[in-house]
Amino acid sequence: MAEKLKVFVAHSFEKSTPEGETHSDRDVADWFVRLLRKRPLSFQVLTGAKPVPAPIDEKVAADIADCGCVIGVFTKRHYESQLQRWLPSQFVLCECASAIGFYYNTNKLICGFYEKGIDPKDLALVTVGGLELVEFTRDDLEKDKNRFVDYLRRLPELVATGAARESQLLFRPKPYVQQRLYKIYTVYRNGRVTVQNLNTMLLTDMPRFLSEEQGKITHEIWHRRAEIPRLADMAATPISERAKKPFLNAILRSVNQKKINARLGVVPVRHDGTRAYFALSFANLAGCGVKLKNQDILRYQYAWGLLCAYPTNEEELAEPAGRGQINEHAYCVAEVFASHGLIRELVFELRFERGHGEFFSKSPFFQTTATFGDLPSWSLPQDMPKVEEEDHEMWFQTYRLAERNFNGRIRVLWRPSSAKVKAEHL
């Protein structure tokens, strides 16, 4: 007798019925779980615990890693009026996203169902390597039962043989994996900021890296207060002038264990006012004595800096919203997001220059989300972990957050102290 396929079902636990509907998210999830457990499928089904506003717990992560497939049930949870579309629960997104790290380079799959009204493109980052998602209407589940069974009955063979055709994939994974990102914001009391990004990338498909990506990896920089200067001008700024002018610089540190320490060319890709995109090319490293191949590890960093990037006094910001709401225009914001897919190890650090008087009227706190839309559903705020003072930290106060298998967005928010408070300490 063939062993039952073990699947993890990621779903919303919401028991309230949405306006205009007759079934809750939990009703929909229970229907799919029963379908999976009954004949003709007879899968062994695991599900997560009721979610809380924090990273998924170790037991859920272990269950996902142990299963051969994650099946997401993406029900409509949040309506974004400005975007005029529905978004699913961020907890379902988080559970599916966590599987990417566990299932990389295996036959295991991420697949599932999305409710009519959700744009499947909003699920792109959590369906990498999985089958195309199937649309459903919560009031027509029984009517579409046979269609769902036909979709699901293929899973055991696909997991056993790894025979999923590329035409069945909704989005192809990048030909590289971001193993580590160490991102450092250094914020000065005059509003200047420098942002360092130390990257470790594993090349997984060199032919595709050269043909589809032209041997380049694209990154972006942004500024919430004003337009980004021309990237060519920023790249031309000498390092000795980085405290006086906007700058952008990139260096290839090593390939595997071979030290390189060569400057990388910055190729402008697109400029959208407050956001700019550029590519770093690794296609021709012959001058460094390197010919890239599969499983090579690139370690490189790029850094950029802007003058007057942040308000120096809280009077320059909008007033905070009440009733637990967060108006991002009332805060200074630093962000990190997994733009290349899952990051195996993330360290996000903020350093604030010390000086006379208190730097903050509201000290740094952070929020996370698994969605990448213009209006994401952020988690409840949590205090940013503060690094205990060390001898070398006499000039800066440091806050640091570390995550593993990260595949979403984090924003850190704070408010500088008022001009009056600063004046009292002069």
HELIX and SHEET records of a PDB file:
HELIX    1   1 ASP A   25  ARG A   37  1                                  13    
HELIX    2   2 GLU A   58  ASP A   66  1                                   9    
HELIX    3   3 GLN A   90  TYR A  103  1                                  14    
HELIX    4   4 PRO A  120  VAL A  126  5                                   7    
HELIX    5   5 ARG A  138  ASP A  140  5                                   3    
HELIX    6   6 LYS A  145  LEU A  152  1                                   8    
HELIX    7   7 LEU A  155  THR A  161  1                                   7    
HELIX    8   8 GLU A  166  GLN A  168  5                                   3    
HELIX    9   9 MET A  206  SER A  211  1                                   6    
HELIX   10  10 LEU A  231  ALA A  236  1                                   6    
HELIX   11  11 ILE A  239  GLU A  241  5                                   3    
HELIX   12  12 ALA A  286  CYS A  288  5                                   3    
HELIX   13  13 GLU A  314  GLU A  316  5                                   3    
HELIX   14  14 GLU A  328  ALA A  330  5                                   3    
HELIX   15  15 ASP A  391  GLU A  393  5                                   3    
HELIX   16  16 ALA A  419  GLU A  424  1                                   6    
SHEET    1   A 5 GLN A  44  THR A  47  0                                        
SHEET    2   A 5 LYS A   6  ALA A  10  1                                        
SHEET    3   A 5 CYS A  69  PHE A  74  1                                        
SHEET    4   A 5 LEU A 109  GLU A 115  1                                        
SHEET    5   A 5 VAL A 134  PHE A 136  1                                        
SHEET    1   B 2 HIS A  78  GLU A  80  0                                        
SHEET    2   B 2 ARG A  85  LEU A  87 -1                                        
SHEET    1   C 7 LYS A 258  ARG A 263  0                                        
SHEET    2   C 7 PHE A 247  VAL A 255 -1                                        
SHEET    3   C 7 ILE A 297  LEU A 306 -1                                        
SHEET    4   C 7 VAL A 193  LEU A 203 -1                                        
SHEET    5   C 7 TYR A 176  VAL A 187 -1                                        
SHEET    6   C 7 ILE A 343  GLU A 353  1                                        
SHEET    7   C 7 PHE A 396  PHE A 406 -1                                        
SHEET    1   D 3 LYS A 216  TRP A 222  0                                        
SHEET    2   D 3 ARG A 275  SER A 281 -1                                        
SHEET    3   D 3 VAL A 266  HIS A 271 -1                                        
SHEET    1   E 4 CYS A 332  PHE A 337  0                                        
SHEET    2   E 4 ARG A 409  PRO A 416 -1                                        
SHEET    3   E 4 PHE A 360  THR A 369 -1                                        
SHEET    4   E 4 GLN A 382  ASP A 383 -1                                        
END                                                                             
